[in-house]
């Protein structure tokens, strides 16, 4: 059986001043879109192009629930979440290719 993965992710800009939380079923493609400003949106306006955090799920409903939980949290909570996985805010894109 082929299991589909879903991702919750946090991306930021070069200076780590803006945090964007999103959900996707193709993380590589979605971050590529952010990096290349393929979709005109908040992320292209604020130059969101660096993947700094992600979680993997196999159930889309669990993914949506987690996304809402993260989005409802404060900026401080999001920063703490990122720092646990990625203390130096390195671009994780190369690790998912």
Secondary structure, DSSP 8 states (H G I E B T S, - for coil): -----EEEEEEE-TTS--EEEEEES-HHHHHHHHHTT-S-SHHHHTT--EEEEEEEES-HHHHHHHHHHHHHS-HHHHHHHHHHH-TT----HHHH-
